């Protein structure tokens, strides 16, 4: 990246998987924990951070965060994506043993992802705001009957022992993150690129079908398409990821055709396709 960044914001506590993703992609940057997703956006907009990283999809939980409404103003742009494997660890205080645990704390999505372990150990489950805050809470308790399901980074930060690694039921558990910046950063044309869009369909028959037709006729694949309801519960707004460079002739023609059947088309960013993707 052409600019020297120093700090990246994320939602959650230190040691959360978002923190881990930030450190994985940007090991030289200081990470800034934020209470909510809009706080992470604000941290970039007011200059407290140079970038933000937000989770948007998980292979088990599905959609993680609706960031489309935060990006409508066009103040931040997507400049990268990252696919982070989620390796849940069972953590406990120093000297704790997993067979002696009676309680386990974690995020509302993490607990059902580890049903087999929880059932095998007969643990009482307790929901926390995120996996890292659960680890922090267990560390403060210093009770060997209380454990947390969290990351290895959280164990390191809060001084907990890893009682067992990879305790998730499904080992394909992966979260997709987007990196956000106040300025767009368009990849070179020879780089496989994902371009993200927001648009609203016009009130005409088969508007969505016709809106997407330009991508098909120009040989561009959609890797993601989501709809969002407004206050009247009409699915009028759509978010899509397109496998195509915004400066290519095919993309320009597809966007031109899209404009006939859609309105308020906004390009949210273009960025290199992550190596996790295959055959695009």
matplotlib code that plots the C-alpha trace (Angstrom):
import matplotlib.pyplot as plt

x = [0.0, 1.3, 0.5, 2.2, -0.4, 0.1, -3.2, -6.2, -9.5, -11.8, -14.9, -14.4, -11.9, -8.2, -7.7, -10.9, -10.8, -11.1, -7.9, -6.2, -7.2, -5.8, -2.5, -2.4, -2.8, -1.0, 1.5, 3.3, 0.1, -1.2, -4.8, -7.5, -10.5, -13.9, -17.2, -19.3, -18.9, -19.9, -17.3, -14.6, -15.9, -15.8, -12.2, -11.0, -13.2, -12.0, -8.3, -7.8, -7.1, -5.8, -7.9, -10.7, -11.3, -14.8, -16.1, -18.9, -19.4, -18.8, -19.0, -21.1, -23.0, -23.6, -23.8, -21.9, -22.5, -24.7, -22.1, -24.0, -25.8, -22.6, -21.0, -23.8, -22.3, -19.3, -16.8, -14.9, -13.8, -13.1, -9.4, -8.9, -10.4, -9.1, -10.3, -9.5, -9.7, -11.4, -9.6, -11.5, -9.5, -10.7, -9.0, -8.7, -6.8, -3.3, -3.5, -7.0, -7.9, -10.7, -12.3, -12.7, -14.5, -18.2, -18.8, -17.7, -18.1, -18.0, -19.7, -23.3, -22.1, -19.0, -20.8, -23.0, -19.9, -18.4, -21.5, -19.6, -17.0, -19.5, -21.8, -18.8, -17.7, -21.2, -20.5, -22.9, -22.7, -22.7, -22.9, -20.5, -20.2, -17.3, -14.8, -12.1, -14.2, -15.1, -11.4, -10.8, -13.7, -12.4, -8.9, -10.3, -12.3, -9.2, -11.6, -10.4, -14.0, -14.6, -13.2, -13.6, -13.8, -11.6, -8.5, -4.9, -4.2, -6.7, -4.9, -1.6, -3.1, -5.0, -2.6, -4.8, -3.7, -4.9, -6.6, -7.4, -7.0, -9.4, -12.5, -14.9, -17.2, -16.6, -13.0, -13.9, -15.0, -13.8, -14.7, -14.3, -13.1, -13.1, -10.4, -11.7, -9.9, -10.8, -9.4, -9.9, -6.9, -7.5, -5.3, -3.3, -5.3, -3.3, -4.4, -7.5, -9.9, -13.2, -15.3, -18.2, -21.3, -24.5, -27.6, -31.4, -33.6, -36.2, -39.9, -40.3, -41.0, -38.0, -35.8, -33.2, -33.0, -32.4, -30.0, -27.8, -28.0, -25.1, -22.7, -23.7, -23.4, -20.0, -18.6, -18.4, -19.3, -21.0, -19.4, -22.0, -25.5, -27.4, -30.7, -31.8, -35.2, -36.2, -38.6, -41.5, -40.0, -39.4, -36.1, -35.1, -31.3, -28.7, -25.0, -22.9, -19.3, -18.2, -15.2, -13.9, -11.7, -13.6, -11.5, -12.0, -14.2, -16.4, -17.1, -17.8, -20.3, -22.0, -22.3, -23.8, -26.5, -27.0, -27.9, -30.9, -32.6, -31.1, -30.5, -28.1, -25.3, -22.3, -18.9, -17.7, -14.2, -12.1, -9.4, -7.2, -9.1, -7.7, -5.8, -8.6, -10.8, -10.5, -11.4, -12.5]
y = [0.0, 3.4, 5.2, 4.6, 3.6, 3.6, 2.5, 0.3, 0.3, -2.8, -3.6, -5.5, -5.9, -6.6, -10.2, -10.5, -12.3, -8.9, -7.8, -11.0, -10.3, -6.8, -8.1, -10.8, -8.4, -5.4, -6.8, -3.4, -1.4, -0.5, -1.9, 0.3, -1.5, 0.1, -0.6, -0.7, -0.9, 2.7, 3.7, 2.0, 4.0, 7.2, 6.5, 6.6, 9.6, 11.7, 10.7, 8.5, 5.6, 5.3, 2.2, 0.0, -3.7, -5.0, -8.6, -9.1, -12.9, -16.1, -19.6, -20.8, -17.8, -16.1, -12.3, -10.8, -7.1, -4.9, -2.3, -1.1, 1.6, 2.9, 3.2, 5.0, 8.4, 7.4, 8.6, 5.3, 2.9, -0.8, -1.3, -4.9, -8.2, -10.9, -14.4, -15.3, -18.9, -19.1, -21.4, -21.4, -22.3, -23.4, -21.1, -21.2, -19.7, -20.9, -24.4, -25.1, -28.4, -28.8, -31.7, -29.6, -26.8, -26.1, -22.8, -21.5, -17.9, -16.7, -14.8, -15.8, -17.2, -19.0, -21.1, -23.0, -23.5, -25.6, -27.7, -31.0, -29.9, -28.1, -31.2, -33.6, -31.5, -30.7, -27.0, -24.2, -21.6, -17.8, -15.2, -12.3, -9.4, -11.0, -13.8, -11.5, -9.9, -13.4, -14.3, -11.0, -11.9, -15.4, -14.0, -11.6, -14.3, -16.5, -19.5, -22.8, -23.9, -21.1, -21.1, -19.2, -20.0, -17.4, -16.9, -17.8, -14.1, -13.5, -16.2, -14.3, -10.9, -11.9, -14.5, -17.5, -21.1, -22.9, -26.0, -27.3, -25.9, -26.1, -26.9, -25.7, -28.4, -27.3, -26.7, -24.7, -21.9, -18.7, -15.0, -12.5, -9.1, -5.8, -3.1, 0.4, 3.7, 7.3, 7.1, 4.5, 2.4, 0.9, -2.1, -2.3, -3.7, -6.9, -7.9, -10.0, -7.5, -7.5, -4.4, -3.7, -1.8, -0.5, 0.3, 0.6, -1.0, 1.2, 0.4, -1.5, -5.2, -7.5, -4.6, -6.7, -9.3, -6.5, -4.7, -7.8, -8.7, -6.4, -8.3, -11.6, -10.2, -8.7, -11.9, -10.6, -12.9, -11.8, -13.3, -11.8, -10.3, -9.2, -7.3, -4.9, -3.7, -0.1, 1.2, 0.0, -3.5, -3.3, -5.0, -2.1, -1.8, -4.3, -4.8, -6.9, -7.9, -8.2, -10.1, -7.4, -4.3, -1.0, 0.5, -2.5, -2.0, -4.9, -3.3, 0.1, -1.4, -3.4, -0.3, 1.6, -1.0, -1.2, 2.5, 2.0, -0.2, 0.9, 4.2, 5.6, 3.3, 3.7, 2.0, 1.2, 0.2, -2.0, -4.3, -7.3, -10.7, -12.6, -15.8, -17.7, -17.2, -19.8, -19.9, -16.3]
z = [0.0, -1.0, 2.3, 5.6, 8.2, 11.9, 13.6, 12.7, 14.5, 15.1, 17.0, 20.2, 23.0, 22.7, 21.8, 19.8, 16.4, 14.7, 16.6, 15.5, 11.9, 12.1, 13.5, 10.8, 7.9, 9.4, 11.9, 12.2, 13.1, 16.5, 17.0, 18.4, 20.1, 19.7, 21.4, 18.2, 14.4, 14.0, 16.6, 14.4, 11.4, 13.5, 14.7, 11.0, 10.1, 13.0, 12.6, 15.6, 13.3, 9.7, 8.8, 10.1, 9.7, 9.9, 9.8, 7.3, 6.7, 8.6, 7.0, 9.9, 11.3, 8.0, 7.8, 10.7, 10.3, 8.2, 7.2, 4.1, 6.1, 7.5, 4.1, 2.3, 3.0, 0.9, 3.6, 3.8, 1.0, 0.9, 0.1, 1.0, 2.2, 4.5, 5.3, 8.9, 10.1, 13.4, 15.8, 19.0, 22.1, 25.5, 28.0, 31.8, 34.7, 35.6, 36.9, 35.6, 33.9, 31.4, 33.1, 36.3, 34.5, 35.3, 33.5, 30.1, 28.7, 25.1, 22.3, 21.4, 18.1, 19.5, 22.0, 19.5, 17.3, 20.1, 21.1, 21.1, 23.7, 25.9, 25.9, 26.6, 29.6, 30.8, 31.0, 31.9, 29.2, 29.7, 26.9, 26.7, 24.3, 22.5, 22.9, 24.2, 26.9, 28.0, 28.4, 30.3, 32.7, 33.4, 34.0, 36.5, 38.3, 38.9, 39.5, 38.0, 37.5, 35.0, 31.5, 28.2, 24.5, 22.8, 20.7, 21.4, 21.2, 24.1, 26.2, 25.6, 26.5, 29.6, 31.0, 30.5, 29.7, 26.6, 27.9, 24.4, 20.8, 17.9, 19.9, 17.2, 15.7, 12.1, 11.1, 8.0, 10.3, 8.6, 8.8, 6.0, 6.9, 4.9, 5.4, 5.2, 4.4, 3.9, 0.4, -2.3, -3.4, -6.8, -7.7, -10.9, -13.8, -14.0, -10.4, -9.9, -8.3, -6.4, -6.8, -4.3, -5.1, -3.5, -5.6, -5.5, -8.1, -9.9, -9.4, -12.7, -13.5, -13.3, -12.2, -10.4, -13.2, -15.7, -13.4, -13.1, -16.8, -17.7, -15.6, -17.2, -20.8, -20.1, -18.5, -14.9, -12.0, -8.8, -5.7, -3.3, -3.5, -0.5, -0.2, 2.6, 3.6, 4.2, 6.8, 4.6, 4.3, 0.6, -0.5, -2.6, -1.8, -2.8, -2.0, -4.4, -4.9, -8.5, -9.8, -12.0, -12.2, -12.1, -14.9, -17.3, -20.3, -19.3, -15.9, -17.4, -19.8, -17.0, -14.9, -17.8, -18.2, -14.5, -14.4, -16.8, -14.2, -10.9, -9.1, -6.5, -7.7, -5.4, -5.9, -2.4, -3.3, -5.5, -3.9, -4.7, -4.4, -1.4, -2.0, -0.1, -3.2, -6.0, -9.6, -10.1]

ax = plt.figure().add_subplot(projection="3d")
ax.plot(x, y, z, "-o")
ax.set_aspect("equal")
plt.show()
